Amino acid sequence: MRHFLAVILMLPLLVGCQSKQSTSTMKTYCNPIDISYRFCLDQPSRREAADPTLVLFKGSYYLFPSKSGGYYVSSDLATWKLIETDQIPVEDYAPTVVAIGDTLYWMASDSIKNAIYKTTDPLKGNWELAVDHLKIPVWDPDLFLDDNGRLYMYWGCSNVNPTYAVELDYKHGFAFIGEVQKIVKGNPKEHGWEVSGDYNTLDSKAPWLEGCWVTKVNGNYYLQYSSPGTEFKSYNDGVYVSASPLGPFTLQPTNPFCLKPEGFVAGGGHGSSFADCYGNRWQIGAVSISRKQMFERRLALFPVFCDATGTLHADTKYGDYPMYLPTKKVQSPDELFTGWMLLSYKKPVTVSSALDTCPATYMTDESIRTYWAAKTGNAGEFATIDLGATCDVYAVQLNFAEENTHIFGRQKGIFHRYILDYSADGETWKKLVDRSKNETDNSHQYIQLDKKTSCRYLKVTNVQVPGGNFAMSGFRVFGKGQGEKPSQIAGLQATRNPKDGRKVNLTWNASKGATGYVVNYGVSADKLYQHYMVYGNTSVSINSLNAKLGYTFTIEAFNENGITKSSLMQAIN
């Protein structure tokens, strides 16, 4: 079932849940999530996955993204297997699913008619038609089953129209019950997070409101909606709250509910919330690449918490660093953060060859939109990173890019095959990971090492690429350095734009030894639920505030050796 009640009902059936274990053996993950992202069917050749619905059903996690040639299943949220099927229209956008009893129902966007399909065994990929069409066609649908057994549908995808909702009678052909209700309409003049652009600066471009999703927590109904557009780094999920599934809905003060505006991956919109088998809440959404084409996207997973006052918030603080996948109920984001820091930022890289437009430095700049490309896709092309000093390496993420590919759709026999070596001195090498016979097409391969490895150099050597040139957008290495943490930060200043309350400029004094900073902020000092990661600079402009609310800001510094928190607080009215 897609919503939290189903998790409770299915707990006795869960086979994917394991007993409590120590952090030394716990599985981790790193965004973007490590799945087989499919090549799109149209020009240009590129991969895509977005608009995800993730549900826990009969002990397994099922992930349904747009246009992926199928869907995925996992027992642990770490390793995913593709299920290909032609029995549902998997090329349609924004699929949604809901469990009613022992049956899973699926539907997606359509401008002509929306058919609904059902299955009792999605693992086999067998589906049958449940209803041929709804009363009216809808786009970006969400099906929500309340704990009293009543079913509701929410939808909307427009830069003009609001989002909508109606009750459905699933016992009688999913007929509409009552009138369609208008639920949420955009208000970018007050809501900075709804303003278009990577940095919420394009006031002239009307934002798209889309991707509704409803979650019920402690008797409250939380309506998520996405804005301002899927192609932007500012893509986010806002949230309204109501005591009734059809409203009226009131804007939650903490907004957006989920946004990761900077870092290797940025965005987090058009997401779905779910609970794992331990009752922990999660949000999975789309993050933007949008380089080859505006819909070039990946998926990211973030933990979700609800505080004592009912404020729902996703934790994106170090949202593209390794995180633990819990084996029990957790109470705070601190329990999930591994403490493995990024060791590879701006570190020197030596390569076998490089295209002039895709230099080696793009592998360590922490931007998924840039990538290094070798001159060929031949075996033997390589990249070597120098961490600058001996470090304890716990995990590596190899983010392969597509340069000069001519692949469309899913094809048999295409793989990323490589060997990963390590060295203390750059001369004597030992094998760390051998994927020379790999048989998966995963392009964001996250490798959690069985044990920490102390080294200074890492080298990835190509054996085979799916097509085109050997290329990587991120050669990301995680672990712990052996030096000092950054010094304390001083001089934090926050200045709100007097003519536009959606905007604030922050400056601070440099911290000695810092790789970067995280600004933590929120509508009060006890609700610093929003985060902005900054590499290198000592200033940032945040344009995603609510113009009518006050905010409090604090900041912390980080480097490869750890994090230095600060007691500095700055408030703006």
N, C-alpha and C positions, 0 to 999 in steps of 0.2 A: 504494500500500500504506500502511496506517496506521502501520507501525512502521519503525524506522530502517534495517533491512536493505534494504527495498524502495528506499529512496533511492539506495543504492549501486548496486543492480542497474539502476536506471533512468537513471543519470546520462548515458549516451550519447544518450538519447532526449529530454532536456529542452530544450524550445524556449523556455521562459519565463525561463531564466537568461541574464543579460547579462554582459558583461565588466565588469571593475573600473572604477569611475568616482569622481570626486572628490565630497566631501561637499556641495559647492555645487550639484551637479546630482542628488544622490541623492534618491529618493523617501522620503517620511516618512509616518507614520500616527499617529493619536491615538485613544486609547480614550474612549468605546466605539467599536468599529470601525464604519466608514461603509458600511452595507448597507441594503437596503430591508427594514426590520423590518415584518412583516405585522401588520395588525389581527387580533385574536383573533376567533373565531367566536361567542363568548358574551358576555353582559353582564359588566361594563360595557365600553364601547368603549375599547380600549387596545391597544398593541402588545406583542409578546413575541417573544423568541428565547432559547433556553437549551439546555443539555445538548449542546454541540456536539462533533461529530467532524470533524476537518480532516485531509485526507490529500493527499499528493502522488502523482498517478497519471498516467502517460504525459505528463509535462511540464506538467501543470496542477494547481492547487490546488483541491480540492473541499471545500466546507463544508456539512455536514449538521446543522442545528439541529432541535430539536423544533418541531412544529406551525408550519411556515413556508410551507406550500403548495408546497413544492419544495425545491431546494437551490441552492447558489451555486458559481460557478467564477471563478477568477482566474489570471492569468499572473504576478502580482507581489505578491500579498497586500495590495495597496492598493486596486485597483478591482475590484468584484465584480459579476458578471452573474447574474441569477436564471434558473434553469432550472425551469420549471413542468412537472409531470408528474402523471398520474393512474395510473401503472403501478406505483407502490409506495405503501403507506399513509403518506403524508407527515404525516398528522395524529396519528400515534402518537408517544409520548414516547421520548426518548433513543435516537435511531438510532445504529447502529455500522456501520462498513464495514471490510472487509479485502480486500486484493488477493492473489489466488493466481494466479500466472502473469500472463496478460494479461486476467484477469477480476476485476471488482470485485463483491464480495458485500455485500449490505445486509440488515440486520434491525433491529427496534426492540422496545420493550417491549410485552408483551401478557400479560394475566392468563388467557387461554384457550389460545391456541397462538401460537407464533412461526413465521411463515413467513420464508424466506430467499429473496431475489431476487438476480439477477445481471445484469451487463452487461459488454460489452467496449468500449462507447462511451457513457459517462455524459453526454457533451456533448450528445448528441441526446435524452436523456431517455427512451431506450428500455430497458425492463427486462423480464425474464421470470422466472417462478417457478423457483427452483432446488430447493427442498424445501418441502413443504406445512406441516410442523410439526416441532418438536423433541420429545424424549422427555417433557419437562415444560415448562410455560410459565415464562419468566423475565422479570424487570424490570430495567431499566438494564443491558443486556448490553454486554460488551466482547469482541470477537474478536481474538485475538492469534496471529499466525503466527510461530513461532520460526524461527531461521535453519537448522534441520535439517529444515524442512518440516512439523513437527508443529503442529497447531492447538489452541488452548485457548480456553475461554470462561469469563468471570468475570461475576458478576452479584450483585445485591442492592439492596434499597431498603426499609429498615425502621428503626423506632426500637426494635425488639425483637430481630430476628434478625441473625445475622452475614452477611457476604458469602461467596460460594461460588465454586468453580471446578471445572472438569472438562475432560478432553481430548476433542476431537471428531474423528471420522473423516470428513473432508469428501469422501473418495472414495466413501463408502457412506452417503449421505443424512444426513451430519452426525450420525451415531449417537454416543452417549456411549461413551467408552472408560474403563472402570474406574468407581470409585465417586466420587460428588460429594464434594468436600472443603470443610470449613468453613475459611475463610481468616482473616478479620479480624472482631473484635467490638469494639464501642466500650468505652472506659474513661474516661468524662468525669471521674471522681474524681481521676485523675492527669493527664489530657490536657486542659488548659484550652481548647484550640482546638475541642474537641468539645462544649463547654458551649453551650447554646442562648442566643439573644438577640443583639442587635446588638453588644453588648460582652461576650458570654460570661458573663452574670450570672444566667441563668435555670436554676439547678440543678434546679428542680422539673420542668422540661420535658425529657423524654428526647430526645436528639439523633437525627436521622436519619442513618444511614450508607448511602451510595448512590454511584452513579457510578463504578464501578471502571474502572481503565485500567492496562494493563501496558506498560511500556517496558523494553527490554533495552539496557543500556549497559555495554560492557567486561566482558561475561560475567555481569553482575548483572541480576536481574529486579526492577524497581521497580513495586510495586503501589500505585497511587493510589486513594484513596477520599475521598468528600466528606462533610463534616459542617459545622455542626450542623443546618442547614436552609436551603433556597434563598431564603427570604424575609428572611434576616438579612444585615447588612453583614459579619458575621463568617464568611460562607460561604467555605469553603476546601477545598483538597485536601491531605490528609495523605499520607504515603508510608511503606510498609514495603519491606524489601529481602530478597531470597533468592538462593541459588545455584541454585535449581530453580524452574521455572515453577509448580509446585504447592506450593511451600513446603517446610519451614516458613519463614514470613516473620518478620523481626525489625524492630521499629520503628527507623527512622532517627532518630538523635539530633536532627537539624535538622528540626523540624516546627512548624507545617505547611509543606509543600513550596511551596505557592502560596497567598498571602493578601495582599489589599490592603485593610486595615481602614478606611481613611479617605480623604478626598479627594472629587473630583467623582464618581468611580465607586468603589464599594467591593464587595468580595467576591472572586470568582475561583474558585468551586467548580465541581464536576462538569465538569472539563476533560478535554481530550485533548492528548497530546504528539505532536509530529511533527518531522521534520527538513526543512529547506528544501533547495533544490537545491545549496547550498554546504556542506551538512552542519551548519548552525546549528540548534540545537534551539529549539523554541517550545512554549508552552502557551496554549491558548485555552479560556476558561471563562466562566461566567455571573456577571454582577454584578447587584446588586439595585437595583430602584426600589421595587417593592412598596408603592406608594401607592394606586393605584386598586384593586389586587387583589394578593394575595400572590405570584402568579406573573408579575408585571410585571417583566421582566428584559431585559438587553442582553448583548452579548458583548464580551469584552476579550482582547487578545493580549499575551503577555509573553514575553521571551526567557528561555531556560533554559540553565543551565550545570552541568557536573559537575566537581568539583574532583579533585585528585590522590588524595584519600582515598576517592573514590567518593560524595561527598555531592552529591545532586541538589538543585538549588534554582532557583526561578523568580525573576527580578529584577522587583520591583514598586515600586522605590524612588521614581521619578517616573513611575509607571505610567499616569497619565492626562495626561502632557505629550507633546509630539511626540517620536517616536523614528525613527531612520533604519531603513529596510529595507535590509539589507546586500547588497552585490554581491560578497562574498567570505566566506571563513571568518573569523569574529571570535573573539577570545579572552576578551573581558571586556565587561561591560555599558557601560563607559565609551566603547567604540567606537560604541555605538548611540545614546547620549544626544546630542541636538542642541545642548543648552545654551540652547535657546529657553525663556525663563522666562514664567510667567504674568503678564501685564500688567494683567489686568482685575479681580483680586480686590478686592472691596469698593469699586470705583471707581463714581462717581456716574453714574446713567443717567437720561436724560430720555426720556419716552415720549409717544406721541400720546394714549393713554388707558390706564386700568388698572382691572380689577376690584378691589374692596376686599379680597378674599381672596387676590389674586395680585399683590402690589405689584412695582414695577420692581426693587427691591433683591434679589429672588429670582434675578435673572439673573446676579448677580455674587457670590453667597454660596458658590459651590463645592459645592453640593448638587444632585444630580440629582433629588432627591425634591421639591424646591420649584420653582415656575415662575411667571414673570410671564405674565399674559394680558391682552391688550387687550380693550376692551369689544365689539369686533366682529372679524370675519374679513375686513373690507373692504380693498380695495386702498388704500394710503396710510397704514395704521397703521404706526408706526415706533418704533424704539428707538435712541437715540444714547448712546454711552458716551464719557466723558471720561477719558482715561488719566492726566490730571493733569500731564503734561509730554510733550514730543516724544519718541517712542520709535521704534526700528526694528522694524517689524512684519514677521514672516516667515510667520505662519499665523493663521487664524481658524477656530474651530469653532463652528458655529451648531447648537445643540441644541434642536430644535423639540419642543414639548410638545403634548399633545392636551387641549384644554379644550372641553367641550360638543360633542364629536364623536359621531356616530351611524353610524360606519362599522364594518362587520364583514367580515372576510376581505379578499382582494385584489380591488380594483376598478380598472377602467380609468379613466384620465383624472384621477387624483388626484395632485397635485403640490404641492411647496413651491416657489413662485416668488417671487423677491425681487431687490432691487438693493442692493449693498453699496457705500457711498461712504466717502471719507475726507477729512479736512480738517486744516489746521494751526491754524486759528483758530476753527472752529465756524461760520463764515459762508460761506466760499468752499469749495465741495465739488467733488471729482473722483470719477469712477466707478472703483471698484476691481474689482468683480466684478459681472457682469450675468447673472443667472440668471432673468430675466423670462420666458424661454421654456424653462426646465428641464423635462425629461420623465422625471425619476426621482422616486420617492417616498421617497428617503432622508431620514430625520428627524434624523440626527446628521451634518450635512454638514461635513466637514473640508476646508479649502481651504488648500493649500500655495501661497503666492504664487510667481510666476515669479521675482521678485526682491524684495528687502526694500523696504518702503515706510515712509518716515519721516512720522509724523503724530501728532497728539494726539487727534483725534476719529475715531470710526467710527460709521456710521449704517446700519442695515438697515431697508429699507422694503418692506413686504408688497406683493406683486402678486397672489398667489393662495395659499390654503391648501387642504389636502385636504378640510377640513370644520371647523366650529366657529369658535373664535376664534383670532386670531394669537397665538401663545404660545411662549415659550422658557424652558427650564430653565437654560440656560447660554449667555451671550454671551461666549465665551472667546477671548481674544486672546493670542498668543504672540510673543515676540521678545526684544529686549534694550533695557533702559533705558539712559539716559546718565548715571546717577548712580553712587554708591558701593555696593559690596557691603555686607552686614551686618557689624557688628563681631564680634569673637571672643566666643564664649560662655564663661561662667564658672559655677562652682557646680553642676555636675551631681551630683544625688544620686539613688540608687536604693534604695528600701526595700521589701523583700519582706514580704508579709503573713505574720506568724509562725504564723498558724493555717491558712493556705491558700497553699501554695507555688505555686499556679497564677497568683497575682496579684502584681504589683509596681507601686508608685507611683514616678514619676519627676518631679523638679522641677529647674529650672535658672534662672539669672538671664537676664533679657531681653537680647537682642542688639539694639543700636541699629540701627534701619533694617530690621529683619527683618519680612518678611511672614509667615513661618512657619518651621517646623523639621521635620527628619526625624530620628527616633530610629532608629539602626541597632543591631541587637543579634543575638546568637547564642549558641551553647553554648560558644564560646571566642573569644578575641580575633582569631583568624585565620579565623573563620567567622561574620562579621556579615552573614548572608544575609537577615535579616528586617528589615522596615522599618515605621515608623509615622509618617505625616505628620500634623502638627499645625499648624493655622492660628491665629495670634493668641495662644494661651495659652502659658504657660510651665510647664505640668504636664500629665501624662497618666497614666491608669491602664491598664495592659496586663494582661489577664486570660487570656491564651491560652498560658501557659507550660506546660512539663512540670514537674510538681510535684517530680520526683526529680532534676532536672538543675540545675546552676549556669549562670549567664548572664553575659555581658559586654555593656555598653551604651556607645554613644558617640552624639554628636549633631552635627548641622550646621544652620546657619541659611541661609535663602535669601530673596531678594526679586527684584524684576524685573530687577535688574542682575547677578545671579549667585548663586553659592553660596560660603559660607565654611565650610570644613571645620574640625574641631576635633580636637586630640590627646587630649581628655579621655576617660578610660575609667573606668567604674565596674563592678565585678564583684559579683555576689551568689552565695551558695552555697545 
